[in-house]
């Protein structure tokens, strides 16, 4: 085989691979689009129902070494999304469902080291909790202690991010049944109203099979 024939064969192979990759990409785009829209529809309706019912949270949200929030009441339920332009059309970029739980009293603690205060603040910010800090320092500016007050407001968030390049959907769960974050990479086939239902059940303290769906 001559050089030109060899190069033509390589070029044909590259074109075939590119065409197949694009076919898979467009197929995945359609699957992700449908799954994300179904997720948004479920949580939009759930938010509307929760705004009327306004249930209390059945969970205990512990801040280790500080205290815990209990008997929290729902003050907000909302679903929103954002689209982005792909292949000449608008497709879901993310879908987010948020509930806010309001407690009665804030949590207070005093940290005698800057590293402990920094760790607690970063942890609370990661979980979406608000706080106020008052630092006591010596006349020379040296750190003495930090008094931290954590507001009695805990946000629960389910966020679905479309990853069209890989054909997957990334699910981030914040403060589902305790303070903490988990992330799962799911296929569009896993992101169904059934999954949304199990997430809602887990949030409201009802029997659920969430672990079986997201592993």
N, C-alpha and C positions, 0 to 999 in steps of 0.2 A: 504493500500500500504506500502510495506516495505521500509526501508531506501535506499537499493540499487536501487529499482525500481524508487523511487523518484529522486535519483541522476541521473539515466539514462535518465529520462524524462527531467530534467533540462539541462543535457548535450546536448540532442537532440535539445532542444529549442534554446540553445546558438549557436549550429552549424547552425541551420536554419537561425537565425538572422544574423550571420556572413556571410553566403553565400548570403543572400539578400543584405546586406550592400555592399558586394564586387560587386555584379551584378549592383547595382545602381551606385557605384563608377566608374566602367568601362564604363557604359553607358554614364555617365556625362563626362568622359574623352574624349570619342569620339565626343560628342557634342561640348565641349569646343575647342578641337583640330580643328574641322572643322570651327568653328566660327572665331577663331583667325587667321587661315590661309586665310580666306576670307577677314578679316580686313586688314591683311598685303598686300594682293594682291591689294586691292583698294588703299591704301595709297601709295604703291610703284608706282602705275601708276599715281596717283595724283601728287606726288612729281616730277615725270618726266615731267609732263605737266607744272607745276608751274615754274620749272627751265627755261623753254622757255618763258613763258608769263610774269613772274615776275610782278605780280600786286602790286599795292599800297594798304596799309591797309586802309579800310574805317573808322576805329575806332579811338576814342580818348582814350588814356591811361592816366588816371589822377592819380597823386600822391598827395593825399589830403594834403593841406597845403603847397605844394611845387610848383606844376605846372602840366603841361600836355604835353605829346608827341602827335604830330599830323603829318600828311603827311609823314608817314613812308613807306619806300620801302622794298620789300622783298630782302633779300640777301642770304637766304639759305632755302632749302626745302629738307627734307630727311625722309625716313622711314627705320626703322631697327627693329630687333627682336632678341630674344635669346631663345634657346631651353634648355630643361633639360631632363634628362633621367628618364623615368617612365615606369614601367612594361616592361622593355626590349626594349623600343623604345624612340625616341626623340619626344618630344611634346613641343609646344610653352610655354614659361614661361611668356614673355611679348612681346607686340608689341607697338612701339612708333613712333609717327609722330611729326616732329618738323619743325617749320617755324621760321625764325628770321627776325624781322623788324628793319630796321636801320633808325634813325631819323637824323635831321640836327644838332641840338644843345643839349648839355647836360642840365640837370636840376641842379640848385644849390640852396642850402639853408644853413642857419646857425642855429644850435641848441644851445640854451643857457643852456640846462640841459643835463646831461648824460643819464637820462632815456628817454628823447625824442629822442636823437641820437640813443640810443640802439634800441628803438622801430622801428624807420625808417629803420635802417640797417637790422634788423631781417625781417622786412616786405619785403624789396627789395630782400634779399637773398632767401626768401621763393618763390618769384615770378621769380627767376632766373635772376634778373637784377644785373649788376655789378656797383660798386661805388668806390669812393676814398674818404677817410676821412683825414682831417688835424685837429689835436687837438691843441688848444692854451691853455697853462697852465701858472699859476702864478709861480714866482720864487720858491715858496715852493712846487710846484707840484700840487697845487689845480686846478681843472678843471675850465676853463673860458668859452670856447665855442668850438663847433665842426663845421667845415665847410665841408659839404658833397656835392660831385659832383656825380650825377647819370648819367652813360653813356647812350646815346640815342640808346639803343639796347633792344628790347623787344622780348623774345621768347614765341611763342605760342606752346603748347605741348598737344597732346592727348596720353595718356598712358593706354593701356589695360593690366591688370595683371590677369593671369589665377589663380583661386583659386580652384584647383581640389578637395580639401577636402570637400568643400561645394557645388561644382557644379556651381559656380558663376564666373563672370568676373567683376573685379573692374576697373572702368573707372575714371581716374583722368584728369580733364581739367584745364589747366593753361593758363591764359591770353587769353581766347577765344575772348571776345569782349571788355574786360577791364582788368585792373590788378586785378588778383584774382585767387583763386583755388576752384574748386568744385569736389566732389567725388560722384560717383554713383555705386551702386552694381546692376549688371544686370544679367539676365539669358543669356545663349548662344543664345537663340532664338531672343533676342533683339539686339545682336551684328551682324548686317547684313550690306551689302553694302548700304542699305537704310539709316541706322543710320550714316554710314560714309559720305554719301552724304549730309545729313542734317548738320553734323558737319562742313563739308567743306563750305556749303552755309553760315552758321552762321559766320564762320571765315572771309569769303569774303564779308560779308554784304549783302547777297542776301536773299530774302524771304525764310523762312524755317519753319519747324514744329518740331524742335528739342525737345521742351518742351513736346510735345505729346508722344515722343518716350522714353524719360528717366525720365519724371515726375518731 
